[in-house]
Amino acid sequence: MAPPSKRAKTAPAPAGAVGSLQMMFKKQAQTKTEAAKEPPTEAPTEPPTAPTAPAAPAAAPVQDAQKGSALPASEEKEPCTPHKDANTSGDVPMPDRTPSAAADRATTPSSTTTAKTPGSGGGTTNSHSDNKAAQGEAKARGVARPFRFPRGGNKPDSATPSVIQEPAAAQAPALKTPEKTSPPQELKTPVARRPVGSSCIKASAIGNDACSEAGCKDWQEYTSLYAARLKALKPSVLDEAKAVWGSQLVPGAIQSEVSGYRKGSEVVVVGVIYKDLKTRPSVVKQFKENPLRSRLVSAETESGKAPEPESLTSDEDRLFIEDNTMRVKLDAAPALVASLVSGLVAAVKGSALPNGDLKVSGIVFSRLPSPPALLPQKQEQGSSGRYLAFISGLSGLLSNEEKRPLVEKLQNYLVEASQEGPNQLAELVICGNILGNITGATDASGRDLIAVADDLLAKFASVLPVMMLPGGEDPTNYGLPQRALHSWLLPSAKSSGSVKCIGNPCRGTIESSGLMFVGHGGQPVKDLLRCSRGKTPLAALQLCLEARHIAPTAPDTLATPPVEGNDPKDPFVLEQIPHLLVSGTHGVVEHRWLPSSSDDERVGTQLLCVPSLDSQPAVVLVNLSDPRDIRVHDLAA
């Protein structure tokens, strides 16, 4: 060990705070050197072979317990880390490092604590009995303490405790996020419920996996989406065209590309329909005409009512058919132009005109395969089977004080119909607008309407399983596919264990009967209606089934992210025809049975438009074993 005087010789300290600190340490080292009575000596590397004369008690060597080397008393090692006191649970403070304390330790008689030293008859060692007082004195003088690794950090010895410890009360609380915290239990009261059977539906969201990786930066081109749609549906459209017109056309008249529409007097081409909507609003034009338009608040927004989507059609609309080769304008009848929308994959029969247009004489869509066969069911005598209950637009009842009595009627009906009986309900499905425009609203008593909806759904779940998918007014993402409602919006309903939130659109299968259904919150049908004329919601839903696509107007007028990848797929293509196709949040109940070519009369597709409860307060029931059986329970009766 080098003498303190040599250790004190360092390069001149720079100016500033660092230089001042180095000068302070230099003065401390010089004071300690002057206070030492005799210079320190180097510790011997090997113990002496012959015994030496005993030294004075003040200079008795102290055995180093770690290295086994003898050190003079003046150079006794002071611990650099705190020691655990056997009588206390805290750390013993460090010895004082100030010059005055060093001088005191060098001159004070060693009579405070005695300890036996190996190799000698007696001796003294310095203890830490006065460390607290010395540390308080050093703290009062503002002497900096040496750096120590914080507890839990990167330190040389993980077993060495930290010197500086902050009290637990002074530590900043960890940031809590909804994923790491549990819902506040004092906000909701548990609902008394009887045992409820498990869900009979094996359901999954449509499109969330395909579009989950698409961010805002990727919303640029939709070429891959239309190409994937054409690739998926083109074979079945060609099969339908051959089955319908194959005997009427000459060989080679059915072209696989739009660019072959001039090859023959009458040809058939397959492509994607595009509708040029002349009255479609232009965002750029609106902003140029009125830059402050986006900041104005309309009367509908102030009243809390969502404006009805206005029609985008006009007499000047035009139709085109296109693929990856070219686009051709269609010369079609006005009724056909008014009934079609963009995004439909179709086969068009016609003849080329001198101006380059295609004169349309017929159009067909994809061939519809039969739905899967249903499982055989054993009907009990006097019972027609179990039913699925469909409702939508629950937020319309909660936001209207005059229609609040219908909420109690709905609850009472679900309690009665869920009991064992001839028409027992198996599960409740809510198709969109569960919370809707009630976000931030309160009822007459000042209670948050979301909390009211949460308690109501928890009561529903106490008697039967509930599955719900969001709609166009619910607090989730705007475009399709929509994410499921977050569980923190409905803590009591989710804690019941009988509520399942799922994305929009969704598909499901009834495990007991094999019945397949596809459902959504109504946005595809409503957007199709504003882009066409002369259609009802049921007719628009049937067009989606015939075209084998859930949302044909997406992404042209219905927001949806593009698909990417080496082999992109359109998530809304109906690869398998369901037994039940459901659309929610409409004005009235509508349903239509479309039979298939199967020998089983129960095999076909039931089209169902579920009304909003504020427009028509009704519960629509569908038989699990026979989708032809549709029943409507009117709550206003």
N, C-alpha and C positions, 0 to 999 in steps of 0.2 A: 504493500500500500504506500503510495507516495505521500510525502509529508504535506501538511496543509499549506505550508508556505509555497511549495511548488505548484500545488493545484490552483492556487490563487492567481498565478501568472497567466493571464489570458490576453487575447488581442483587445485593442481599445474598443470599447462598446460604442455602437452607433448612437446617433442622437435619437431622441424620442422615448416612448414608453419602454421599449425593449432595452435601450441603453441604460435608462434609470434603474431598471430592475437588475441588470447585470452589475452595475456599480454598487447596489445595495448588498447583493450577495458577496461581492469582493470585500466590502468593509466588514461583513460578518465573519468571513474567513480570516481576515487579518486580526480582528479582535480575539477570535478564538485562539489563534496562534500565540498572541502575546499573553493570553491568560493561562496557557498551558505551562505547568511548572517544569517539565522536562520533555524533551522531544520524543516523539514516538519512535519505536524501533520496529524493524521488520520481523514478522513472526517467523520462527524457524520452520523449515519445511519438514524436518525429521525430529523426533524427540531426542534429547541428549541421552547418551549412553551411560554417563556417570551422573549420580545425583549431585545437585548443586546446592549451594547454601540457600536456606529459605530467605525469601525477600521480605521486605517490610510489609505489614498488613495492607498499607495503602496501595502498594505496588504488586500485590499478589496476583499471579496470572489466573485468568479465568478460562476454563476449558470450553472450547467451542463445541457445542453438542452436535452440530451438523458435520463439521470437517475434522474434528478431533485435534485441532491446533490450539496451542496455548497463546493467549493474547494478553498483553498488559492491561491492567485495570483502567489506565487512562484511555486505552483504545478499545474498550469493551463494546461489542456490537450492540447497537440499539435496534430494536425491531422496527422494520419499515412498514409492517402491516399490523393491524390491531390484533390483540389477543382476546379470546373469549374468557371473561371472568366466570369463575365457577359459581359465584354467588349471585350473579346478575345475568339477565338475558340479553343485554346489549353489548356493544363493542367497547373495549377500553380505549380511550382516546390515545392519539399518538404523542410521543414525547415532544416537548417544545424544542424548536430548532433556532430560537433567537440567540444572538450573541450573549445577552445577559444571562440567559438560562444556561448556556454552555459554560460561562465563567463560574456560575454558581455550582454547577456539577463538578467542576475541577477543583474548587476550593472548599466546598462543604465537607465536613468530616463524614466518613461513611459509617455512621452509627444508627442509621434508620432501620435497616433490615439486614440481618446476617444470614449467610447461606454457606453451606459446606462446599468447598471447592475440591475437585478431585486432585489428588497429588499433594495436598497441603493440609495442614491441621486445622486451619480456619481461614476465613477471609470474608470479605464483604462484597456485595454487588449492589448496584443502583436499582431501585424498584420504581414502579409507576404510581406510587401512592399520591404524589403531588402533581401528577400529569394534568388533572383537570384544572387546577389552579394556574399552572403554567400555560395551558392552552387558552384559558380565559384571558390571561395577561397578553398573550400573543395576538389574540383576536382583537383586543382593545387597541393594540398598537397598529393593527392593520397589516400584519405580516402575511404574505402570501403562503399558502400551504402547497406542498408539492403535489403534482398531478397523480391521480390514481384512476385506474380503469373503473368505470361505473359498473354497478351490479348487473349481471346479465349480459355485459358486453364482451368484446374480445379481450381477454386478459391472459397473461402467461399461465397462471395457475387457477383453474376453475374452482378449486377448493378454497382459495383465499377469499375471505369476505371483503366486501367493499368498505372503504373508509368513510366515505361521505354518503349518508343516507338521508333521504327526504322523508318527512313524516307522511303517513298514508293520506292524511286529510288534505295535505298540500298538493298532492299529485293531481294533475288534470284528468278528469274522467275520460275514459275511452269513448270515441265517437261511435254512437249506436246507429245502425242502419236498419231498415225494415227487414232485411234478410237475417239479422243477428239478434233481433229482439222479438219478444213474444207479444201478442196483442194485449192491450190493457184489459185485465179481467173485470175491473170495476165498471166498465162502460156498458157491458151487456149482461143480462141475466139469463141463466140457462133456461131453456124451454122444456117443460115437462113433456116427455115423449115416450111412446111405447116402442118396442123393438121394431125396426123397419128392415125389410128384406134388402138384399143387395140389388144393385142395378141389373136389369135384364138386358141392357144394351152394351155391346162392345163397340165403342165409338172412337173416332179419331178425327182430328182437324184435317182439312184438305188444303194443301199448298204451303203450309207453314215451313215444312222442311225444304221445299224447293226454293222458297223466297226468303229464308231466314238470313242468308248471307248477303242479300242485296241491300246496300246502304244508299244514302242520298247521293253519294258521289257516283253510284253505278246507274242511276236513273237517267240514261242518255238515249240509247237506241233500243227499239223493240223488234228489230228485224229477226233476232233469234227466237222471240216468242211466237211470231206469226209463222216462221219457218217450222218450228216444232209442232205447231197446231196443224199445219198443212201436212207435214210428214206423218202425223198420227192418224189423221182422218182421211187422207187421200185414198188409201186402198179400199176402205169401206164405201166411200162415195163412188169410186169407179165401179165397184160391184153393183151398187144400186142403179147406176146409169146403164150398165150392161143388161141388168135384169129388166129395166123399164123400156129402154129404147134399142136394145141390141137387135131385135128383129125388124126394126123400122129403118135402120141405117145400113149403108154399104160398109163392107169391111174396111177398117182403117179410119172410120169417121170419128171414133172416140180417141181424142188426142190426150197424151199425158201431160202436155205443157200448153200454156196459154198462147205461146208463139205459133202454134200450129193451127190457129183458128181460120186461116185462109186455105187450108188444104181440103178442098171439097166444097160442094154446094151447101151442104149442111153438116155441121160438125158438132162435137161435144167437147168442151174444155172444162178442166177442173182447176179451181183456184179459190182464193179468198175474196169475198165480197167486200168492197169498200163503198161507203155512202158519203157523198160530198154534201154536207149540210150547209146550205147557203146562209141560214140564219144563226148558225153556231157563233156564239160570241167570241171575239178576239180579245184576249187579255191585253195585248200590246195596244190595240186600237182604243180600248176603254181607258187605259192609263194615259194615252196621249190626249184624249178628249177631256178627261177630268182626272188629273193626278191625285186629287184628294178624295176620290171616290171610295178608296179602300178604308178611309178613316171615318166615313159617315156611318151612322147607326140607323138602320132602317126601322120602320114601325114594327115589323115582325120580330126583330131582335129585341126591341124594348119590351114587347109584350111576352116574350119568352116562347113564342110559337115559331117553329121552323117553317120557312116558306115552302110552298109546294113547288116541285121541280117543273119549270116551264118547258113546253114542247120546243124542240129544236128543228122540227120539220117545216117544210114549205113546199109550194108547187114547183120550185126551181131546183129541187134536189136531184142529184144524178147518181147513177150506179156505175161501178167499175168492177172488173174481175182482174186479179193479178196473181202472179207467182214470182219466182226468182228470175224469170226471163223477161216479162214485160207486163204492162197494164193496158187493158182494152176497155173502152167505154161501152156500156150496154144500152142498147135502144130497146127499152121495155115499156110496158103499159104503165100508166100512172098508178094504178092500184097495186101493181107489183113493186114499183119503186117505193110506195108509201109503206108497204108491209115488211120490207127487208131492212136489215141494219148491217153495220160494219162488223167484220169478224167472223161471218158465217162461211164455213167451207162448203162449197156447193159445186154441182156439175150443171153447166148451162148449155142447152142445145139451141143452136141458131145458125145463121148464115152471115157471112161477112158482107158489109156494105161498101160502096165505093169510097166513102169518106173515112173508112177505117174502123167504124163502129161494128158491133156485133148485134144483129137483130135477134132478139130473144124469142124463142117459141116454146120453151119449157125449162124447168129448173127442178132439180131433186137434191136431197141432202143425203146424209149417211144412212146406210142400211142399219136397222135396229135389230140386234140379236135379242133372243128371248131372255128374260131374267132367269136366274137359277131356280130350280125346283124347290118348292117349300117342303118342309118336313111334315110327315103325317101327324095329325093331332087327334087326340081322343077327347071328344066333347062329352062332358057330364050332362046327364039328363036335366033339362031345365036351365042350362047355362049356355050362353053363346061364346064364352071364352073370355080372355083378359084383353084389356084395351090400353093403348097408349093415349095419353091426354096431351093435346097441343093447345097452347095459348101464346099470345104475343102482345107487346105494348102494355106491359104491366105499369110502366111509369105514367101512362095516361090516366089511370085510375087514381094513382097516388097524388098527382099534381092537381086534380080537380076535386074540390071539396064537395061538390054536389054529387059526385059519383062514388064517394067513399063507402056508402052502404053496399055497393056491389063487391067491395073487397071482402066484407064479412060473408056475403053469400058465396063467394068463390071459396073461401076457406071452409065453410060448412059443407059445401058440396064435396070438396076433396076429402074431407074427413069421412063422410058417409060412403062415398064411392070407393074408398080404399079398403073398406071392410069386406069380409068374405060375403060374396053374393053373386047373382047371375051376371052382373056386368062390372066386375071388379077392375079397378085401375091398377096397372102394373108400374107405371112410371109417368112422371110429368115432364114434358119438354117445353121450354120457353124459347120461342124463336124470335129473339131480338127485342131491343128497346126495353131492357129490364130496368135500367136506371134513367136513361134518356135525358130529359131536360131538368131533372130534379136535382142535379149537382149544385150544391150551394143553396138550395131552396129550403124553406121551412113550412110547416103546416100552421093551422090556426093557433095551436098552443106553443109555437116557436120551436118545435122539435125538428131536427134535421131529417129531411125526407129520405136520405140514404139510410139513416139509422132505422127509419120506419120500414123501408123496404127490406133491410137486413133481418129485422125481427119477423116480418111477414114470411120471408123465404125460409127462415128457421122453423116456423110453425108448419109450413108446407112439408119440409123435410122430416118433421116429426111423425108424419103419417105415411109417407111414400117417398121413394127416391126422386130426386129432381136433377135434370140436366138442362143447362141453359147456355145458349150461344149469343153473342152480342149482335147488335143491329147498327144501323147507320147513325143513331143518336147516342149510343153508349160511350162511356169514357174509355176508349181504346184507340188503336191506330185507325186512321181514316180509310185507307185503301184496303182492297181485298188481296190476300186473305187477312182477316182480322184476328188479332191475338185474343185469347180468352180474358175475361175480366179478372183483374188482380184480386187475389184472395183477401187483401187488406181492405178492400172496399166493403166486403161482406164477411166480417170475422165470425159473427154468430152462426151464419148459415154454413160456412165452411167447417166450423168446429163441430157441427152436428154429425159429420161423417157421411151424410146421405146426399150431399150436393156436389155436382160435378160441373165445373166450368170448362167449356171447350171452345175452340176457335170457330170462326165463321168463314166459309161454309164447312160443313162436316159430313161425314158418312158414318153409318152405324149398322150393326147387324143384331137382330134379336136371336139370342143363342138358342132359345127354346123352339123356335119355329123356322129359323133361317131367313126371316124376312129382312131384306136390305132396304135402307132408306138413305136418301141424300137430302139435306136441308140447309137453308140459309136464311138470313134475316130480311130478305126481300129486295136488297139493293140491285141485283142483276135484273130482276123483272121490272122494277121501277125505272131503271135507266133504259131498258129496252123500250118501254112505253113512251118515253119522251123522245126517242129517236125514230118512232114509227107512228103510224096512224091506223085507226079502226081496229084496235086490239084491246081486249080485256086482259087483266092480269093472268087469268087462266089460259087464254090463247097465247100470251107471251111465254108462259111457262111451258106450254106444249111445243112452241117453236124451239126452245132451248133443248127439250128432250129429242125432238126430231133431228136437230143439228148435232146432238151428242156433245153439247158444251154448256156448262153451268152459266158462264158469263161471257157471251160472245162479244159484247161491246167493250170489254176490257182488252187492251188498255186505251182504246180510242176515246171514249167518253166516260169510262169507269176506271178510277185510279187503281193501278196494280203495279208492282215492281217488275222489271224485266227479269228474265231467267238467263243465267250464264252457265258456262261449262263446256266441256268437249261434246257432250251429248245432251243438250238442254231438252226439257220436257215441259209442256203446258200442263200445269197442275189441275186445270179446270175441265179437261177433257174427260168425258164419261167413258172410261174404258169398259166398264161393266154396267149394264142397265139395271137400275134399282127397281124394287117393287113399289116404292113410295118416294115421290119427289115432292118436297114440301118447301113452300115459300111463305115467310111470315110478314107481319105488319101491313096487312092490306085492309081495305074498307069493309068487305063482306066475305062470308064463307063461300068458296067455290071449290068444286071437286069434279073430276072426270076420270072414268075408268077406261084405259086403253088396253084391250086384250092383246095377247100374243098368239103365236101359232102353236103354242104348246097344247098338249092334250089335257093338261090340268087346267081347269077353268079358273083356278085361283091364281095362276101365273099370268102376270101382266104388270102394268104400271098404273098406279093411282096418283093422279095429279091433285095436289091439295094446296089451296091458298088459305092461310090462317089469318083471321081478322085481328086487328088491334082491339084490345078490350074497351078502349074509349070510343071506337067507332061502332063495333058490334060486340057487346059483352057476351061472349059464348066460349064454350070449351068444346073442341073438336076431338072426337074419339075415333081411333082406328083399331080395328081388330088385329091382334098379333098373328093369328093363324090364317086370317082371310082378309087381305087388304081391300077387298070390295066392300066390306062392311064399314060404313062411315056413319057416325051418329053425332049429332050436334045438341049440346045442352045449353039452352038459353038462360043466362043468369038474370035477365030482366023480366022473365016471365013470372 
